[in-house]
Amino acid sequence: MKLAGKRILLTGASGGIGEALAQVLAEQGAILLLHGRRSSALERLRKGLPNPDHHQLLVADLMTATGRAQLLQHPILDEPIDVLINNAGCNEFAWLEDQSSEQVERQLRLNLEAPVQLCRALLPRLNHPGLIMNVGSCFGAIGYPGYSVYCASKFALRGFSESLGRELKDTGVKVIHFAPRATRTRLNSTAAYAMNAELGTKTDTPEVVAEAALQALMREGRNYWLGWPEALFVRLNGLLPALVDRALAKQHAVIARHARQRQPLNTEPKKHQDQGETR
Ligand SMILES: NC(=O)c1ccc[n+]([C@@H]2O[C@H](COP(=O)([O-])OP(=O)(O)OC[C@H]3O[C@@H](n4cnc5c(N)ncnc54)[C@H](OP(=O)(O)O)[C@@H]3O)[C@@H](O)[C@H]2O)c1
């Protein structure tokens, strides 16, 4: 799709990938509805974009039905949109038994329930041709220790995207599942970065991911996996999971050491040591 003049709702625009994506979309001449929870961060972003007056802000917590209703009932969304990008997300890098029920719920609600509900509610307001991009993860096809709940949410998002894309066949609305690998943003905890460094896991910048997302939107394919060897592992895991079992078994002790340096259950939600902020 050519994006100049298109109205695009981008959730999670105040985050690392969202912010970089807003930049490249605005450079294409898109009209952005920038969503996040932090209005000051969104306003700063808007002011720094090309044509700042073309873009509008939507502040809402997507975890709750009330927050989603606040977004959906906003007058900005009375006019149809051309593209919906479900990008807002969160993760917890921790063994399942070390996670609180709230941490589990947060990941399932924000990464899965929110995009499903936004697609459902916004489909009637999408122009035809229209695009939906659901931002998944390579962990939406590789079950990785320490990310069981995040993987559950992203596997499900992938299935949802595939199913919805087939449901909408011939309607003029296409569904793109876009799956980055590890990316340097505030999403990942200090422990996750330390593990990635020890294992030599490659990490992309948000700018690289945003450029790939832009290409995906312009090409309108249905599945995009970023990075090598992650894209290979995705295919291998589908065909020969025992091979991936063996590769991950070699990393298990390192993963466990980093994943399990968490506070015990039933304490406050994690503090990002680098931001001093609860997310
Ligand atoms: N970073 C990675 O390694 C990586 C890898 C693969 C896939 N992804 C996916 O890429 C997407 C963007 O991630 P990111 O790395 O850019 O994360 P990020 O920097 O942590 O940004 C997350 C975004 O989601 C928003 N958000 C968080 N909780 C929310 C809530 N309850 N309601 C509404 N919005 C909420 C944040 O808004 P506020 O900041 O305003 O609260 C922020 O805009 C996610 O879907 C993630 O799963 C990331």
The ligand as a Tripos MOL2 file, in Angstrom:
@<TRIPOS>MOLECULE
LIG
   48    52     1     0     0
SMALL
NO_CHARGES

@<TRIPOS>ATOM
      1 N1         11.8000   -5.2610   21.9820 N.am      1 LIG1
      2 C1         11.8590   -6.5110   21.5580 C.2       1 LIG1
      3 O1         12.8400   -7.2450   21.8090 O.2       1 LIG1
      4 C2         10.7360   -7.0810   20.7250 C.ar      1 LIG1
      5 C3         10.9840   -8.2500   19.9890 C.ar      1 LIG1
      6 C4          9.9550   -8.7960   19.2540 C.ar      1 LIG1
      7 C5          8.7100   -8.2100   19.2580 C.ar      1 LIG1
      8 N2          8.4900   -7.0800   19.9820 N.ar      1 LIG1
      9 C6          7.1280   -6.5190   19.9890 C.3       1 LIG1
     10 O2          7.1670   -5.2020   19.4860 O.3       1 LIG1
     11 C7          6.1050   -4.4380   20.0590 C.3       1 LIG1
     12 C8          6.6550   -3.1090   20.5750 C.3       1 LIG1
     13 O3          7.5790   -3.3990   21.5980 O.3       1 LIG1
     14 P1          8.7480   -2.3970   22.0580 P.3       1 LIG1
     15 O4          9.9680   -3.2180   22.1310 O.co2     1 LIG1
     16 O5          8.7360   -1.1640   21.2590 O.co2     1 LIG1
     17 O6          8.2490   -2.1200   23.5390 O.3       1 LIG1
     18 P2          8.3490   -0.8240   24.4810 P.3       1 LIG1
     19 O7          9.4890    0.0300   24.0890 O.co2     1 LIG1
     20 O8          8.2820   -1.3390   25.8690 O.co2     1 LIG1
     21 O9          6.9730   -0.0610   24.1430 O.3       1 LIG1
     22 C9          5.7640   -0.6490   24.4820 C.3       1 LIG1
     23 C10         4.6350    0.2410   24.0290 C.3       1 LIG1
     24 O10         3.4020   -0.3610   24.4720 O.3       1 LIG1
     25 C11         2.6720    0.5930   25.2490 C.3       1 LIG1
     26 N3          1.9840   -0.0470   26.3590 N.ar      1 LIG1
     27 C12         2.5260   -0.7620   27.3820 C.ar      1 LIG1
     28 N4          1.5620   -1.1460   28.2290 N.ar      1 LIG1
     29 C13         0.3910   -0.6410   27.7410 C.ar      1 LIG1
     30 C14        -0.9570   -0.6840   28.1660 C.ar      1 LIG1
     31 N5         -1.3220   -1.3070   29.2890 N.pl3     1 LIG1
     32 N6         -1.8870   -0.0630   27.4170 N.ar      1 LIG1
     33 C15        -1.5400    0.6020   26.2940 C.ar      1 LIG1
     34 N7         -0.2870    0.6710   25.8290 N.ar      1 LIG1
     35 C16         0.6670    0.0590   26.5500 C.ar      1 LIG1
     36 C17         3.7200    1.5380   25.8030 C.3       1 LIG1
     37 O11         3.0820    2.7510   26.1140 O.3       1 LIG1
     38 P3          3.6240    3.7020   27.3140 P.3       1 LIG1
     39 O12         5.1150    3.6090   27.2590 O.co2     1 LIG1
     40 O13         3.0920    5.0520   26.9670 O.co2     1 LIG1
     41 O14         3.0950    3.1250   28.5620 O.co2     1 LIG1
     42 C18         4.6860    1.6420   24.6420 C.3       1 LIG1
     43 O15         4.2210    2.5790   23.7110 O.3       1 LIG1
     44 C19         5.4820   -5.3200   21.1450 C.3       1 LIG1
     45 O16         4.2990   -5.9180   20.6540 O.3       1 LIG1
     46 C20         6.5450   -6.3800   21.3770 C.3       1 LIG1
     47 O17         6.0020   -7.5970   21.8470 O.3       1 LIG1
     48 C21         9.4850   -6.4840   20.6970 C.ar      1 LIG1
@<TRIPOS>BOND
     1     1     2 1
     2     2     3 2
     3     2     4 1
     4     4     5 ar
     5     4    48 ar
     6     5     6 ar
     7     6     7 ar
     8     7     8 ar
     9     8     9 1
    10     8    48 ar
    11     9    10 1
    12     9    46 1
    13    10    11 1
    14    11    12 1
    15    11    44 1
    16    12    13 1
    17    13    14 1
    18    14    15 2
    19    14    16 1
    20    14    17 1
    21    17    18 1
    22    18    19 2
    23    18    20 1
    24    18    21 1
    25    21    22 1
    26    22    23 1
    27    23    24 1
    28    23    42 1
    29    24    25 1
    30    25    26 1
    31    25    36 1
    32    26    27 ar
    33    26    35 ar
    34    27    28 ar
    35    28    29 ar
    36    29    30 ar
    37    29    35 ar
    38    30    31 1
    39    30    32 ar
    40    32    33 ar
    41    33    34 ar
    42    34    35 ar
    43    36    37 1
    44    36    42 1
    45    37    38 1
    46    38    39 2
    47    38    40 1
    48    38    41 1
    49    42    43 1
    50    44    45 1
    51    44    46 1
    52    46    47 1
@<TRIPOS>SUBSTRUCTURE
     1 LIG1         1 GROUP 0 **** ****
